[in-house]
Amino acid sequence: MARADDPAALTAALDTLLADPHLSASLGAAGKTRALAFDIDAIADAYTELFLEQASRSLHPIEPQEPAGIEDSARLGAFA
């Protein structure tokens, strides 16, 4: 890693990556793995799990349901 405001350190870091393909591949794979944590489906699943966990602690637990479709939302006035 190099500070963005230190061109010499950035140059040295890039030289290190260019000279070491195994390090470059390893950092690239780690970055891809980290980026997958920000996938919309992964985030939605995490929020759903958190919501259901919190709801199960309430006095009136909420049962998981299928999300409403566009037709249901329109019928309920969500797009009025």
PDB file of N, CA, C and O in Angstrom:
ATOM      1  N   MET A   1       0.842  -1.171   0.000  1.00  0.00           N
ATOM      2  CA  MET A   1       0.000   0.000   0.000  1.00  0.00           C
ATOM      3  C   MET A   1       0.887   1.233   0.000  1.00  0.00           C
ATOM      4  O   MET A   1       2.008   1.236   0.508  1.00  0.00           O
ATOM      5  N   ALA A   2       0.333   2.271  -0.590  1.00  0.00           N
ATOM      6  CA  ALA A   2       1.054   3.537  -0.648  1.00  0.00           C
ATOM      7  C   ALA A   2       0.053   4.666  -0.478  1.00  0.00           C
ATOM      8  O   ALA A   2      -1.096   4.568  -0.907  1.00  0.00           O
ATOM      9  N   ARG A   3       0.498   5.715   0.138  1.00  0.00           N
ATOM     10  CA  ARG A   3      -0.361   6.887   0.301  1.00  0.00           C
ATOM     11  C   ARG A   3      -0.563   7.551  -1.060  1.00  0.00           C
ATOM     12  O   ARG A   3       0.358   7.615  -1.873  1.00  0.00           O
ATOM     13  N   ALA A   4      -1.756   8.034  -1.291  1.00  0.00           N
ATOM     14  CA  ALA A   4      -2.074   8.669  -2.570  1.00  0.00           C
ATOM     15  C   ALA A   4      -1.262   9.942  -2.792  1.00  0.00           C
ATOM     16  O   ALA A   4      -1.022  10.338  -3.932  1.00  0.00           O
ATOM     17  N   ASP A   5      -0.847  10.571  -1.715  1.00  0.00           N
ATOM     18  CA  ASP A   5      -0.103  11.831  -1.846  1.00  0.00           C
ATOM     19  C   ASP A   5       1.415  11.622  -1.847  1.00  0.00           C
ATOM     20  O   ASP A   5       2.174  12.575  -1.673  1.00  0.00           O
ATOM     21  N   ASP A   6       1.855  10.370  -2.042  1.00  0.00           N
ATOM     22  CA  ASP A   6       3.285  10.064  -2.052  1.00  0.00           C
ATOM     23  C   ASP A   6       3.640   9.346  -3.358  1.00  0.00           C
ATOM     24  O   ASP A   6       3.656   8.116  -3.406  1.00  0.00           O
ATOM     25  N   PRO A   7       3.923  10.108  -4.411  1.00  0.00           N
ATOM     26  CA  PRO A   7       4.193   9.493  -5.709  1.00  0.00           C
ATOM     27  C   PRO A   7       5.359   8.501  -5.687  1.00  0.00           C
ATOM     28  O   PRO A   7       5.319   7.495  -6.395  1.00  0.00           O
ATOM     29  N   ALA A   8       6.380   8.765  -4.898  1.00  0.00           N
ATOM     30  CA  ALA A   8       7.530   7.851  -4.848  1.00  0.00           C
ATOM     31  C   ALA A   8       7.122   6.509  -4.243  1.00  0.00           C
ATOM     32  O   ALA A   8       7.534   5.458  -4.734  1.00  0.00           O
ATOM     33  N   ALA A   9       6.322   6.537  -3.192  1.00  0.00           N
ATOM     34  CA  ALA A   9       5.862   5.295  -2.567  1.00  0.00           C
ATOM     35  C   ALA A   9       4.927   4.535  -3.509  1.00  0.00           C
ATOM     36  O   ALA A   9       4.980   3.308  -3.586  1.00  0.00           O
ATOM     37  N   LEU A  10       4.080   5.264  -4.217  1.00  0.00           N
ATOM     38  CA  LEU A  10       3.185   4.623  -5.177  1.00  0.00           C
ATOM     39  C   LEU A  10       3.985   3.960  -6.296  1.00  0.00           C
ATOM     40  O   LEU A  10       3.681   2.838  -6.703  1.00  0.00           O
ATOM     41  N   THR A  11       4.997   4.649  -6.785  1.00  0.00           N
ATOM     42  CA  THR A  11       5.867   4.086  -7.822  1.00  0.00           C
ATOM     43  C   THR A  11       6.554   2.820  -7.321  1.00  0.00           C
ATOM     44  O   THR A  11       6.623   1.822  -8.038  1.00  0.00           O
ATOM     45  N   ALA A  12       7.057   2.861  -6.100  1.00  0.00           N
ATOM     46  CA  ALA A  12       7.729   1.685  -5.528  1.00  0.00           C
ATOM     47  C   ALA A  12       6.748   0.522  -5.374  1.00  0.00           C
ATOM     48  O   ALA A  12       7.098  -0.627  -5.646  1.00  0.00           O
ATOM     49  N   ALA A  13       5.522   0.818  -4.939  1.00  0.00           N
ATOM     50  CA  ALA A  13       4.521  -0.241  -4.770  1.00  0.00           C
ATOM     51  C   ALA A  13       4.165  -0.864  -6.116  1.00  0.00           C
ATOM     52  O   ALA A  13       4.053  -2.085  -6.230  1.00  0.00           O
ATOM     53  N   LEU A  14       3.990  -0.028  -7.130  1.00  0.00           N
ATOM     54  CA  LEU A  14       3.683  -0.553  -8.469  1.00  0.00           C
ATOM     55  C   LEU A  14       4.840  -1.362  -9.029  1.00  0.00           C
ATOM     56  O   LEU A  14       4.630  -2.392  -9.669  1.00  0.00           O
ATOM     57  N   ASP A  15       6.061  -0.900  -8.788  1.00  0.00           N
ATOM     58  CA  ASP A  15       7.235  -1.671  -9.224  1.00  0.00           C
ATOM     59  C   ASP A  15       7.257  -3.045  -8.555  1.00  0.00           C
ATOM     60  O   ASP A  15       7.582  -4.047  -9.191  1.00  0.00           O
ATOM     61  N   THR A  16       6.911  -3.084  -7.277  1.00  0.00           N
ATOM     62  CA  THR A  16       6.874  -4.351  -6.539  1.00  0.00           C
ATOM     63  C   THR A  16       5.852  -5.292  -7.161  1.00  0.00           C
ATOM     64  O   THR A  16       6.123  -6.479  -7.343  1.00  0.00           O
ATOM     65  N   LEU A  17       4.667  -4.757  -7.489  1.00  0.00           N
ATOM     66  CA  LEU A  17       3.630  -5.593  -8.100  1.00  0.00           C
ATOM     67  C   LEU A  17       4.044  -6.087  -9.483  1.00  0.00           C
ATOM     68  O   LEU A  17       3.790  -7.237  -9.842  1.00  0.00           O
ATOM     69  N   LEU A  18       4.673  -5.222 -10.242  1.00  0.00           N
ATOM     70  CA  LEU A  18       5.124  -5.625 -11.581  1.00  0.00           C
ATOM     71  C   LEU A  18       6.222  -6.686 -11.518  1.00  0.00           C
ATOM     72  O   LEU A  18       6.320  -7.540 -12.399  1.00  0.00           O
ATOM     73  N   ALA A  19       7.038  -6.626 -10.483  1.00  0.00           N
ATOM     74  CA  ALA A  19       8.149  -7.574 -10.349  1.00  0.00           C
ATOM     75  C   ALA A  19       7.719  -8.907  -9.728  1.00  0.00           C
ATOM     76  O   ALA A  19       8.454  -9.891  -9.810  1.00  0.00           O
ATOM     77  N   ASP A  20       6.543  -8.945  -9.111  1.00  0.00           N
ATOM     78  CA  ASP A  20       6.119 -10.152  -8.394  1.00  0.00           C
ATOM     79  C   ASP A  20       4.712 -10.559  -8.842  1.00  0.00           C
ATOM     80  O   ASP A  20       3.728 -10.137  -8.236  1.00  0.00           O
ATOM     81  N   PRO A  21       4.609 -11.374  -9.897  1.00  0.00           N
ATOM     82  CA  PRO A  21       3.297 -11.764 -10.402  1.00  0.00           C
ATOM     83  C   PRO A  21       2.460 -12.546  -9.389  1.00  0.00           C
ATOM     84  O   PRO A  21       1.231 -12.475  -9.416  1.00  0.00           O
ATOM     85  N   HIS A  22       3.115 -13.290  -8.499  1.00  0.00           N
ATOM     86  CA  HIS A  22       2.364 -14.040  -7.486  1.00  0.00           C
ATOM     87  C   HIS A  22       1.707 -13.079  -6.489  1.00  0.00           C
ATOM     88  O   HIS A  22       0.552 -13.268  -6.108  1.00  0.00           O
ATOM     89  N   LEU A  23       2.435 -12.066  -6.077  1.00  0.00           N
ATOM     90  CA  LEU A  23       1.871 -11.058  -5.171  1.00  0.00           C
ATOM     91  C   LEU A  23       0.738 -10.317  -5.868  1.00  0.00           C
ATOM     92  O   LEU A  23      -0.313 -10.078  -5.275  1.00  0.00           O
ATOM     93  N   SER A  24       0.953  -9.960  -7.112  1.00  0.00           N
ATOM     94  CA  SER A  24      -0.064  -9.259  -7.883  1.00  0.00           C
ATOM     95  C   SER A  24      -1.345 -10.093  -7.992  1.00  0.00           C
ATOM     96  O   SER A  24      -2.447  -9.582  -7.794  1.00  0.00           O
ATOM     97  N   ALA A  25      -1.186 -11.380  -8.309  1.00  0.00           N
ATOM     98  CA  ALA A  25      -2.346 -12.277  -8.428  1.00  0.00           C
ATOM     99  C   ALA A  25      -3.042 -12.449  -7.088  1.00  0.00           C
ATOM    100  O   ALA A  25      -4.271 -12.475  -7.020  1.00  0.00           O
ATOM    101  N   SER A  26      -2.264 -12.567  -6.033  1.00  0.00           N
ATOM    102  CA  SER A  26      -2.822 -12.750  -4.699  1.00  0.00           C
ATOM    103  C   SER A  26      -3.637 -11.521  -4.274  1.00  0.00           C
ATOM    104  O   SER A  26      -4.745 -11.651  -3.753  1.00  0.00           O
ATOM    105  N   LEU A  27      -3.081 -10.344  -4.500  1.00  0.00           N
ATOM    106  CA  LEU A  27      -3.802  -9.114  -4.144  1.00  0.00           C
ATOM    107  C   LEU A  27      -5.043  -8.944  -5.021  1.00  0.00           C
ATOM    108  O   LEU A  27      -6.081  -8.480  -4.549  1.00  0.00           O
ATOM    109  N   GLY A  28      -4.933  -9.318  -6.293  1.00  0.00           N
ATOM    110  CA  GLY A  28      -6.088  -9.235  -7.182  1.00  0.00           C
ATOM    111  C   GLY A  28      -7.211 -10.164  -6.735  1.00  0.00           C
ATOM    112  O   GLY A  28      -8.381  -9.779  -6.750  1.00  0.00           O
ATOM    113  N   ALA A  29      -6.861 -11.380  -6.340  1.00  0.00           N
ATOM    114  CA  ALA A  29      -7.868 -12.332  -5.869  1.00  0.00           C
ATOM    115  C   ALA A  29      -8.515 -11.851  -4.570  1.00  0.00           C
ATOM    116  O   ALA A  29      -9.726 -11.972  -4.387  1.00  0.00           O
ATOM    117  N   ALA A  30      -7.699 -11.306  -3.679  1.00  0.00           N
ATOM    118  CA  ALA A  30      -8.237 -10.785  -2.416  1.00  0.00           C
ATOM    119  C   ALA A  30      -9.175  -9.614  -2.680  1.00  0.00           C
ATOM    120  O   ALA A  30     -10.206  -9.479  -2.021  1.00  0.00           O
ATOM    121  N   GLY A  31      -8.822  -8.776  -3.634  1.00  0.00           N
ATOM    122  CA  GLY A  31      -9.683  -7.652  -3.985  1.00  0.00           C
ATOM    123  C   GLY A  31     -11.007  -8.107  -4.567  1.00  0.00           C
ATOM    124  O   GLY A  31     -12.055  -7.538  -4.262  1.00  0.00           O
ATOM    125  N   LYS A  32     -10.962  -9.131  -5.406  1.00  0.00           N
ATOM    126  CA  LYS A  32     -12.194  -9.664  -5.986  1.00  0.00           C
ATOM    127  C   LYS A  32     -13.084 -10.251  -4.899  1.00  0.00           C
ATOM    128  O   LYS A  32     -14.296 -10.035  -4.901  1.00  0.00           O
ATOM    129  N   THR A  33     -12.489 -10.992  -3.973  1.00  0.00           N
ATOM    130  CA  THR A  33     -13.252 -11.565  -2.867  1.00  0.00           C
ATOM    131  C   THR A  33     -13.891 -10.463  -2.036  1.00  0.00           C
ATOM    132  O   THR A  33     -15.059 -10.560  -1.658  1.00  0.00           O
ATOM    133  N   ARG A  34     -13.132  -9.424  -1.754  1.00  0.00           N
ATOM    134  CA  ARG A  34     -13.653  -8.294  -0.973  1.00  0.00           C
ATOM    135  C   ARG A  34     -14.786  -7.594  -1.717  1.00  0.00           C
ATOM    136  O   ARG A  34     -15.786  -7.216  -1.107  1.00  0.00           O
ATOM    137  N   ALA A  35     -14.639  -7.420  -3.024  1.00  0.00           N
ATOM    138  CA  ALA A  35     -15.665  -6.743  -3.825  1.00  0.00           C
ATOM    139  C   ALA A  35     -16.977  -7.525  -3.824  1.00  0.00           C
ATOM    140  O   ALA A  35     -18.051  -6.925  -3.876  1.00  0.00           O
ATOM    141  N   LEU A  36     -16.906  -8.850  -3.765  1.00  0.00           N
ATOM    142  CA  LEU A  36     -18.122  -9.665  -3.755  1.00  0.00           C
ATOM    143  C   LEU A  36     -18.977  -9.405  -2.523  1.00  0.00           C
ATOM    144  O   LEU A  36     -20.186  -9.638  -2.540  1.00  0.00           O
ATOM    145  N   ALA A  37     -18.347  -8.920  -1.448  1.00  0.00           N
ATOM    146  CA  ALA A  37     -19.104  -8.593  -0.240  1.00  0.00           C
ATOM    147  C   ALA A  37     -20.053  -7.429  -0.484  1.00  0.00           C
ATOM    148  O   ALA A  37     -20.987  -7.220   0.291  1.00  0.00           O
ATOM    149  N   PHE A  38     -19.826  -6.671  -1.548  1.00  0.00           N
ATOM    150  CA  PHE A  38     -20.661  -5.525  -1.862  1.00  0.00           C
ATOM    151  C   PHE A  38     -21.661  -5.816  -2.971  1.00  0.00           C
ATOM    152  O   PHE A  38     -22.304  -4.903  -3.488  1.00  0.00           O
ATOM    153  N   ASP A  39     -21.791  -7.084  -3.335  1.00  0.00           N
ATOM    154  CA  ASP A  39     -22.772  -7.508  -4.323  1.00  0.00           C
ATOM    155  C   ASP A  39     -24.173  -7.212  -3.785  1.00  0.00           C
ATOM    156  O   ASP A  39     -24.437  -7.447  -2.605  1.00  0.00           O
ATOM    157  N   ILE A  40     -25.069  -6.705  -4.621  1.00  0.00           N
ATOM    158  CA  ILE A  40     -26.402  -6.301  -4.172  1.00  0.00           C
ATOM    159  C   ILE A  40     -27.161  -7.463  -3.539  1.00  0.00           C
ATOM    160  O   ILE A  40     -27.879  -7.264  -2.559  1.00  0.00           O
ATOM    161  N   ASP A  41     -27.017  -8.663  -4.076  1.00  0.00           N
ATOM    162  CA  ASP A  41     -27.712  -9.818  -3.488  1.00  0.00           C
ATOM    163  C   ASP A  41     -27.165 -10.151  -2.107  1.00  0.00           C
ATOM    164  O   ASP A  41     -27.929 -10.485  -1.200  1.00  0.00           O
ATOM    165  N   ALA A  42     -25.841 -10.061  -1.939  1.00  0.00           N
ATOM    166  CA  ALA A  42     -25.232 -10.340  -0.639  1.00  0.00           C
ATOM    167  C   ALA A  42     -25.674  -9.306   0.385  1.00  0.00           C
ATOM    168  O   ALA A  42     -25.950  -9.648   1.534  1.00  0.00           O
ATOM    169  N   ILE A  43     -25.742  -8.052  -0.021  1.00  0.00           N
ATOM    170  CA  ILE A  43     -26.171  -6.989   0.889  1.00  0.00           C
ATOM    171  C   ILE A  43     -27.643  -7.174   1.255  1.00  0.00           C
ATOM    172  O   ILE A  43     -28.016  -7.041   2.421  1.00  0.00           O
ATOM    173  N   ALA A  44     -28.481  -7.482   0.258  1.00  0.00           N
ATOM    174  CA  ALA A  44     -29.902  -7.706   0.530  1.00  0.00           C
ATOM    175  C   ALA A  44     -30.093  -8.879   1.481  1.00  0.00           C
ATOM    176  O   ALA A  44     -30.906  -8.807   2.403  1.00  0.00           O
ATOM    177  N   ASP A  45     -29.350  -9.957   1.262  1.00  0.00           N
ATOM    178  CA  ASP A  45     -29.446 -11.113   2.161  1.00  0.00           C
ATOM    179  C   ASP A  45     -29.035 -10.743   3.582  1.00  0.00           C
ATOM    180  O   ASP A  45     -29.673 -11.169   4.545  1.00  0.00           O
ATOM    181  N   ALA A  46     -27.978  -9.958   3.713  1.00  0.00           N
ATOM    182  CA  ALA A  46     -27.509  -9.560   5.043  1.00  0.00           C
ATOM    183  C   ALA A  46     -28.545  -8.699   5.754  1.00  0.00           C
ATOM    184  O   ALA A  46     -28.793  -8.885   6.946  1.00  0.00           O
ATOM    185  N   TYR A  47     -29.155  -7.751   5.029  1.00  0.00           N
ATOM    186  CA  TYR A  47     -30.187  -6.908   5.638  1.00  0.00           C
ATOM    187  C   TYR A  47     -31.419  -7.733   5.995  1.00  0.00           C
ATOM    188  O   TYR A  47     -32.023  -7.518   7.045  1.00  0.00           O
ATOM    189  N   THR A  48     -31.798  -8.675   5.133  1.00  0.00           N
ATOM    190  CA  THR A  48     -32.944  -9.530   5.430  1.00  0.00           C
ATOM    191  C   THR A  48     -32.691 -10.339   6.693  1.00  0.00           C
ATOM    192  O   THR A  48     -33.553 -10.431   7.566  1.00  0.00           O
ATOM    193  N   GLU A  49     -31.508 -10.922   6.782  1.00  0.00           N
ATOM    194  CA  GLU A  49     -31.150 -11.708   7.973  1.00  0.00           C
ATOM    195  C   GLU A  49     -31.181 -10.834   9.228  1.00  0.00           C
ATOM    196  O   GLU A  49     -31.701 -11.249  10.264  1.00  0.00           O
ATOM    197  N   LEU A  50     -30.630  -9.637   9.133  1.00  0.00           N
ATOM    198  CA  LEU A  50     -30.633  -8.719  10.273  1.00  0.00           C
ATOM    199  C   LEU A  50     -32.057  -8.342  10.664  1.00  0.00           C
ATOM    200  O   LEU A  50     -32.400  -8.352  11.846  1.00  0.00           O
ATOM    201  N   PHE A  51     -32.885  -8.009   9.678  1.00  0.00           N
ATOM    202  CA  PHE A  51     -34.270  -7.637   9.946  1.00  0.00           C
ATOM    203  C   PHE A  51     -35.015  -8.780  10.625  1.00  0.00           C
ATOM    204  O   PHE A  51     -35.694  -8.568  11.630  1.00  0.00           O
ATOM    205  N   LEU A  52     -34.891  -9.993  10.082  1.00  0.00           N
ATOM    206  CA  LEU A  52     -35.594 -11.137  10.662  1.00  0.00           C
ATOM    207  C   LEU A  52     -35.091 -11.452  12.062  1.00  0.00           C
ATOM    208  O   LEU A  52     -35.871 -11.842  12.931  1.00  0.00           O
ATOM    209  N   GLU A  53     -33.787 -11.284  12.287  1.00  0.00           N
ATOM    210  CA  GLU A  53     -33.234 -11.505  13.627  1.00  0.00           C
ATOM    211  C   GLU A  53     -33.832 -10.514  14.621  1.00  0.00           C
ATOM    212  O   GLU A  53     -34.227 -10.889  15.725  1.00  0.00           O
ATOM    213  N   GLN A  54     -33.895  -9.249  14.221  1.00  0.00           N
ATOM    214  CA  GLN A  54     -34.453  -8.231  15.112  1.00  0.00           C
ATOM    215  C   GLN A  54     -35.956  -8.432  15.301  1.00  0.00           C
ATOM    216  O   GLN A  54     -36.479  -8.253  16.401  1.00  0.00           O
ATOM    217  N   ALA A  55     -36.639  -8.801  14.234  1.00  0.00           N
ATOM    218  CA  ALA A  55     -38.076  -9.026  14.322  1.00  0.00           C
ATOM    219  C   ALA A  55     -38.389 -10.202  15.235  1.00  0.00           C
ATOM    220  O   ALA A  55     -39.412 -10.193  15.920  1.00  0.00           O
ATOM    221  N   SER A  56     -37.537 -11.204  15.257  1.00  0.00           N
ATOM    222  CA  SER A  56     -37.783 -12.371  16.101  1.00  0.00           C
ATOM    223  C   SER A  56     -37.634 -12.034  17.576  1.00  0.00           C
ATOM    224  O   SER A  56     -38.106 -12.778  18.436  1.00  0.00           O
ATOM    225  N   ARG A  57     -36.986 -10.928  17.870  1.00  0.00           N
ATOM    226  CA  ARG A  57     -36.821 -10.501  19.258  1.00  0.00           C
ATOM    227  C   ARG A  57     -37.992  -9.655  19.735  1.00  0.00           C
ATOM    228  O   ARG A  57     -38.105  -9.373  20.928  1.00  0.00           O
ATOM    229  N   SER A  58     -38.862  -9.249  18.821  1.00  0.00           N
ATOM    230  CA  SER A  58     -39.976  -8.377  19.194  1.00  0.00           C
ATOM    231  C   SER A  58     -41.067  -9.208  19.867  1.00  0.00           C
ATOM    232  O   SER A  58     -41.012 -10.437  19.896  1.00  0.00           O
ATOM    233  N   LEU A  59     -42.048  -8.505  20.398  1.00  0.00           N
ATOM    234  CA  LEU A  59     -43.175  -9.179  21.038  1.00  0.00           C
ATOM    235  C   LEU A  59     -44.060  -9.880  20.011  1.00  0.00           C
ATOM    236  O   LEU A  59     -44.735 -10.860  20.326  1.00  0.00           O
ATOM    237  N   HIS A  60     -44.051  -9.375  18.801  1.00  0.00           N
ATOM    238  CA  HIS A  60     -44.877  -9.936  17.740  1.00  0.00           C
ATOM    239  C   HIS A  60     -43.986 -10.268  16.551  1.00  0.00           C
ATOM    240  O   HIS A  60     -43.868  -9.463  15.627  1.00  0.00           O
ATOM    241  N   PRO A  61     -43.359 -11.436  16.560  1.00  0.00           N
ATOM    242  CA  PRO A  61     -42.438 -11.796  15.474  1.00  0.00           C
ATOM    243  C   PRO A  61     -43.115 -11.735  14.107  1.00  0.00           C
ATOM    244  O   PRO A  61     -44.302 -12.031  13.967  1.00  0.00           O
ATOM    245  N   ILE A  62     -42.345 -11.351  13.122  1.00  0.00           N
ATOM    246  CA  ILE A  62     -42.823 -11.257  11.750  1.00  0.00           C
ATOM    247  C   ILE A  62     -42.323 -12.478  10.992  1.00  0.00           C
ATOM    248  O   ILE A  62     -41.136 -12.803  11.015  1.00  0.00           O
ATOM    249  N   GLU A  63     -43.249 -13.141  10.325  1.00  0.00           N
ATOM    250  CA  GLU A  63     -42.885 -14.301   9.526  1.00  0.00           C
ATOM    251  C   GLU A  63     -42.326 -13.829   8.185  1.00  0.00           C
ATOM    252  O   GLU A  63     -42.855 -12.884   7.599  1.00  0.00           O
ATOM    253  N   PRO A  64     -41.267 -14.469   7.688  1.00  0.00           N
ATOM    254  CA  PRO A  64     -40.743 -14.089   6.376  1.00  0.00           C
ATOM    255  C   PRO A  64     -41.796 -14.314   5.303  1.00  0.00           C
ATOM    256  O   PRO A  64     -42.515 -15.313   5.334  1.00  0.00           O
ATOM    257  N   GLN A  65     -41.888 -13.386   4.351  1.00  0.00           N
ATOM    258  CA  GLN A  65     -42.837 -13.484   3.251  1.00  0.00           C
ATOM    259  C   GLN A  65     -42.117 -13.190   1.952  1.00  0.00           C
ATOM    260  O   GLN A  65     -41.051 -12.574   1.936  1.00  0.00           O
ATOM    261  N   GLU A  66     -42.717 -13.641   0.867  1.00  0.00           N
ATOM    262  CA  GLU A  66     -42.184 -13.311  -0.452  1.00  0.00           C
ATOM    263  C   GLU A  66     -42.388 -11.817  -0.670  1.00  0.00           C
ATOM    264  O   GLU A  66     -43.411 -11.267  -0.263  1.00  0.00           O
ATOM    265  N   PRO A  67     -41.428 -11.156  -1.304  1.00  0.00           N
ATOM    266  CA  PRO A  67     -41.601  -9.730  -1.564  1.00  0.00           C
ATOM    267  C   PRO A  67     -42.771  -9.490  -2.507  1.00  0.00           C
ATOM    268  O   PRO A  67     -43.055 -10.315  -3.375  1.00  0.00           O
ATOM    269  N   ALA A  68     -43.451  -8.359  -2.337  1.00  0.00           N
ATOM    270  CA  ALA A  68     -44.573  -8.004  -3.193  1.00  0.00           C
ATOM    271  C   ALA A  68     -44.073  -7.714  -4.598  1.00  0.00           C
ATOM    272  O   ALA A  68     -43.013  -7.113  -4.773  1.00  0.00           O
ATOM    273  N   GLY A  69     -44.824  -8.134  -5.586  1.00  0.00           N
ATOM    274  CA  GLY A  69     -44.476  -7.839  -6.975  1.00  0.00           C
ATOM    275  C   GLY A  69     -44.930  -6.438  -7.339  1.00  0.00           C
ATOM    276  O   GLY A  69     -45.575  -5.766  -6.534  1.00  0.00           O
ATOM    277  N   ILE A  70     -44.606  -5.998  -8.520  1.00  0.00           N
ATOM    278  CA  ILE A  70     -44.998  -4.664  -8.970  1.00  0.00           C
ATOM    279  C   ILE A  70     -46.518  -4.539  -8.977  1.00  0.00           C
ATOM    280  O   ILE A  70     -47.058  -3.496  -8.608  1.00  0.00           O
ATOM    281  N   GLU A  71     -47.215  -5.604  -9.398  1.00  0.00           N
ATOM    282  CA  GLU A  71     -48.672  -5.563  -9.430  1.00  0.00           C
ATOM    283  C   GLU A  71     -49.222  -5.305  -8.030  1.00  0.00           C
ATOM    284  O   GLU A  71     -50.139  -4.500  -7.865  1.00  0.00           O
ATOM    285  N   ASP A  72     -48.669  -5.985  -7.016  1.00  0.00           N
ATOM    286  CA  ASP A  72     -49.128  -5.812  -5.642  1.00  0.00           C
ATOM    287  C   ASP A  72     -48.851  -4.394  -5.154  1.00  0.00           C
ATOM    288  O   ASP A  72     -49.691  -3.795  -4.482  1.00  0.00           O
ATOM    289  N   SER A  73     -47.685  -3.854  -5.486  1.00  0.00           N
ATOM    290  CA  SER A  73     -47.333  -2.515  -5.053  1.00  0.00           C
ATOM    291  C   SER A  73     -48.286  -1.496  -5.659  1.00  0.00           C
ATOM    292  O   SER A  73     -48.723  -0.569  -4.977  1.00  0.00           O
ATOM    293  N   ALA A  74     -48.611  -1.664  -6.942  1.00  0.00           N
ATOM    294  CA  ALA A  74     -49.528  -0.741  -7.616  1.00  0.00           C
ATOM    295  C   ALA A  74     -50.910  -0.842  -6.992  1.00  0.00           C
ATOM    296  O   ALA A  74     -51.572   0.172  -6.769  1.00  0.00           O
ATOM    297  N   ARG A  75     -51.349  -2.076  -6.707  1.00  0.00           N
ATOM    298  CA  ARG A  75     -52.652  -2.283  -6.111  1.00  0.00           C
ATOM    299  C   ARG A  75     -52.741  -1.643  -4.734  1.00  0.00           C
ATOM    300  O   ARG A  75     -53.799  -1.157  -4.334  1.00  0.00           O
ATOM    301  N   LEU A  76     -51.635  -1.646  -4.017  1.00  0.00           N
ATOM    302  CA  LEU A  76     -51.611  -1.090  -2.669  1.00  0.00           C
ATOM    303  C   LEU A  76     -51.379   0.426  -2.680  1.00  0.00           C
ATOM    304  O   LEU A  76     -51.326   1.054  -1.623  1.00  0.00           O
ATOM    305  N   GLY A  77     -51.243   1.002  -3.859  1.00  0.00           N
ATOM    306  CA  GLY A  77     -51.093   2.448  -3.951  1.00  0.00           C
ATOM    307  C   GLY A  77     -49.676   2.943  -3.839  1.00  0.00           C
ATOM    308  O   GLY A  77     -49.460   4.143  -3.671  1.00  0.00           O
ATOM    309  N   ALA A  78     -48.705   2.064  -3.927  1.00  0.00           N
ATOM    310  CA  ALA A  78     -47.315   2.480  -3.775  1.00  0.00           C
ATOM    311  C   ALA A  78     -46.856   3.373  -4.916  1.00  0.00           C
ATOM    312  O   ALA A  78     -45.912   4.146  -4.755  1.00  0.00           O
ATOM    313  N   PHE A  79     -47.518   3.274  -6.074  1.00  0.00           N
ATOM    314  CA  PHE A  79     -47.113   4.079  -7.221  1.00  0.00           C
ATOM    315  C   PHE A  79     -48.176   5.114  -7.564  1.00  0.00           C
ATOM    316  O   PHE A  79     -48.192   5.640  -8.677  1.00  0.00           O
ATOM    317  N   ALA A  80     -49.048   5.407  -6.632  1.00  0.00           N
ATOM    318  CA  ALA A  80     -50.132   6.371  -6.890  1.00  0.00           C
ATOM    319  C   ALA A  80     -49.615   7.786  -6.857  1.00  0.00           C
ATOM    320  O   ALA A  80     -50.383   8.729  -7.052  1.00  0.00           O
TER     321      ALA A  80
END
